[in-house]
Amino acid sequence: MKLTLGFSPCPNDTFIFDALVNKKIDTGDLEIDVVLDDVETLNQWALRGKLDITKLSFPAFFQAASAYVLLDAGSALGKGVGPLLIKNKNHRLQDLSEERIAIPGTHTTANLLLSFAYPDATRKMPMLFSAVEDAVLTGKTDLGVIIHENRFTYQEKGLVKVTDLGEYWEEKMKVPIPLGGIAARRSLGTETIIRVNALIRKSLEFAFAAYPQITGYVKEYAQTLSEQVMRQHIELYVNNYSLDLGREGKKAIRELYNVFTTLQVNPGEAGTGNPLFLKETGS
C-alpha cells in the first residue's frame, strides 16, 4: 500500500517522522510518498483533500473534518508554546483595529488565537511564516504573528513582544494550546488509519530513545538553525501529547473548536457531525 504524507520541514515534524519515512522502523508493506511544505500550504491542500495523511493547523482540520479524522499521535500541543504578536521596537502601538498585522496563513492556529485575543484586529496580511519578521522590520506591516523557530530569534533582530497569544489562551481557557495535528483521510478505512497512527507513535518513540541526538534528516531541512535551536524547537513542540492526545489534549482541541465555531474565522466544514478524533472514547 502506498500513501501520501505531508508535513513541514520544521525540526519538530522531521523529528517525529524521521524513523517512519526513512524505514528505521518496520512499516511492512506500507510505502510512504513524502511531501514537505509550509503548514499553510498543507492546510490549503487538506481543504482540497489532496493528501492521504497530513500535518495541518487545527482550524484547517475543523474545516476539513468531513474528509479527515485526527490521529492520536503526532500532534503539537503544550503550554508556553503559542505564537507571539511582535512589533518593531520603534513602532508606537495603536488600536489593533488600525494596525496592519502579518499572519502566517489564514487557516493557522496563530490566526485563530490572534482573533481570540483581539477580535477587532482585522487588517491581516497572510504570508509565509518565515517572511513575517522581515515584513515588520521593513514596515510592510505594523505587527506580526510569529511561530516555529522565530520564537527563538526575533529579539536578535530588534523586534519586541506585544502579546504571547498562547499565554493569553492558557490564562483564559485553562487548557494546553492546540497548534497542529496529524489527520488521515477517512476513506482509508479504520484499519489502515489505526495502523498509520501506531506507526507514527512508534516513529516518535524511536526518536525519543535516541534524543538528544539530532539526525541528519532533521539537520537537512533545518540548515539555517544551530543544533541548540533545533533542540529548543523539538523540546517546545514535541511532548507526551505528541505520543497520544489523551483526555486533556482532546479537551483542549474541543475548546479550540468551540472558539473557532463562535468566531467563524474560516467557516467551512466544521459542524458536519463527524467525530473529530480517531478514538472518541478512552484516553
JOVENMO-V764530 format. One record per pair of residues at least 24 apart in sequence whose C-alpha atoms are under 6 Angstrom apart, sorted by the first residue. I is the first residue (numbers start at 0). J is the second residue. D is the distance in Angstrom with one decimal. If there is no record, write none. Layout:
i:I j:J d:D
i:I j:J d:D
This chain:
i:0 j:29 d:5.0
i:0 j:30 d:6.0
i:1 j:29 d:5.9
i:1 j:30 d:4.5
i:1 j:31 d:5.8
i:2 j:31 d:5.2
i:2 j:51 d:6.0
i:3 j:31 d:5.9
i:3 j:32 d:4.7
i:3 j:33 d:6.0
i:3 j:50 d:5.5
i:3 j:51 d:5.2
i:4 j:33 d:4.9
i:4 j:52 d:4.8
i:4 j:53 d:5.5
i:5 j:33 d:5.9
i:5 j:34 d:4.6
i:5 j:35 d:5.7
i:5 j:53 d:4.6
i:6 j:35 d:5.2
i:6 j:54 d:4.9
i:7 j:35 d:5.1
i:7 j:36 d:5.0
i:7 j:37 d:5.4
i:7 j:38 d:5.8
i:8 j:35 d:5.8
i:8 j:220 d:5.4
i:10 j:217 d:5.7
i:10 j:229 d:6.0
i:11 j:233 d:4.8
i:13 j:217 d:5.4
i:15 j:203 d:4.8
i:18 j:202 d:4.9
i:19 j:202 d:5.3
i:39 j:104 d:5.5
i:51 j:183 d:5.8
i:51 j:184 d:5.2
i:52 j:182 d:5.7
i:52 j:183 d:4.4
i:53 j:181 d:5.5
i:53 j:182 d:5.5
i:54 j:180 d:5.6
i:54 j:181 d:4.5
i:55 j:179 d:5.5
i:55 j:180 d:5.7
i:56 j:107 d:5.2
i:56 j:108 d:5.7
i:56 j:179 d:4.2
i:57 j:179 d:5.3
i:58 j:106 d:5.7
i:58 j:108 d:6.0
i:59 j:106 d:5.3
i:61 j:269 d:5.1
i:62 j:267 d:4.8
i:62 j:268 d:4.2
i:62 j:269 d:4.9
i:63 j:268 d:5.7
i:66 j:184 d:5.8
i:66 j:185 d:5.7
i:67 j:182 d:5.8
i:67 j:183 d:5.3
i:67 j:184 d:4.4
i:67 j:185 d:5.1
i:68 j:182 d:5.3
i:68 j:183 d:5.5
i:68 j:275 d:5.7
i:68 j:276 d:5.7
i:69 j:181 d:6.0
i:69 j:182 d:4.3
i:69 j:275 d:6.0
i:69 j:276 d:4.8
i:69 j:277 d:5.8
i:70 j:181 d:5.7
i:70 j:182 d:5.5
i:70 j:277 d:5.4
i:71 j:243 d:4.9
i:71 j:244 d:5.3
i:72 j:196 d:5.9
i:72 j:200 d:5.5
i:72 j:241 d:5.4
i:72 j:242 d:4.9
i:72 j:243 d:5.0
i:73 j:181 d:5.7
i:73 j:241 d:4.6
i:74 j:179 d:5.7
i:74 j:180 d:4.0
i:74 j:181 d:5.9
i:74 j:241 d:4.7
i:75 j:178 d:5.5
i:75 j:179 d:5.2
i:75 j:236 d:5.5
i:75 j:241 d:5.9
i:76 j:176 d:5.4
i:76 j:177 d:4.5
i:76 j:178 d:5.7
i:77 j:175 d:5.0
i:77 j:176 d:5.4
i:78 j:175 d:5.3
i:81 j:164 d:6.0
i:81 j:165 d:3.7
i:82 j:109 d:5.8
i:82 j:145 d:5.6
i:82 j:146 d:5.0
i:82 j:164 d:5.6
i:82 j:165 d:5.9
i:83 j:144 d:5.5
i:83 j:145 d:5.4
i:83 j:162 d:6.0
i:83 j:163 d:4.6
i:83 j:164 d:5.6
i:84 j:143 d:5.6
i:84 j:144 d:4.5
i:84 j:161 d:5.4
i:84 j:162 d:5.1
i:85 j:142 d:5.7
i:85 j:143 d:5.4
i:85 j:159 d:5.5
i:85 j:160 d:4.4
i:85 j:161 d:5.1
i:86 j:142 d:4.7
i:86 j:158 d:5.6
i:86 j:159 d:5.6
i:87 j:158 d:4.7
i:88 j:158 d:5.5
i:88 j:159 d:5.6
i:95 j:120 d:5.2
i:96 j:120 d:4.6
i:98 j:141 d:5.8
i:99 j:123 d:6.0
i:99 j:140 d:5.0
i:99 j:141 d:5.1
i:100 j:124 d:5.9
i:100 j:140 d:5.7
i:100 j:141 d:6.0
i:100 j:142 d:4.6
i:100 j:143 d:5.1
i:101 j:125 d:5.9
i:101 j:131 d:5.8
i:101 j:143 d:4.4
i:102 j:144 d:5.2
i:103 j:127 d:5.4
i:103 j:128 d:4.3
i:108 j:178 d:5.7
i:174 j:251 d:5.4
i:175 j:251 d:5.9
i:177 j:252 d:5.9
i:200 j:242 d:5.6
i:245 j:282 d:4.6
i:246 j:282 d:5.3
